[in-house]
């Protein structure tokens, strides 16, 4: 059964998304309001841009909450598992960043995403290693950002 806005239950999905975004905007705005700045900084200070982002996201979330558009139905079965696996891989990579290091965490993340998108184990691992090496070089040598080497490896 479909309605004028899309499949049944689609408006509910939009509203759930709008509420999640609104909560995120409020939390982001609260944290942005806590940014301390010195008197010698520019007249606006460092919290203006994050506060503007939080305000814009909150406004758009409320509009989306009140006027949801059409949406696809929630995925089922294998597609749902794959959709939930990606944030799970990101969370796993974030949790493994300190103990195993940047390179290993990114390799695991990219290898897992590659497998989810149908790559063979060989290609997924090669892609993971290549991406880890590329981003390690970009962050460490071009941007000069510290990256954890991994507590397991004594770094």
Number of C-alpha atoms within 10 A of each C-alpha: 6 9 11 8 13 15 15 16 17 20 21 14 18 20 19 13 16 22 17 12 20 22 15 16 23 16 13 18 20 14 14 19 14 9 12 10 12 8 8 7 9 9 7 9 14 16 16 13 12 18 19 13 15 23 17 12 21 22 14 16 23 16 12 18 20 12 12 19 15 17 16 13 14 11 11 10 7 9 12 11 12 16 13 11 15 16 13 14 19 18 13 14 21 16 12 17 20 17 18 19 20 22 23 19 24 25 22 21 23 24 25 21 21 19 15 17 11 10 15 13 13 11 14 22 19 16 18 24 18 16 18 21 16 12 15 19 14 13 13 12 11 10 10 10 12 11 14 14 17 18 12 10 9 8 11
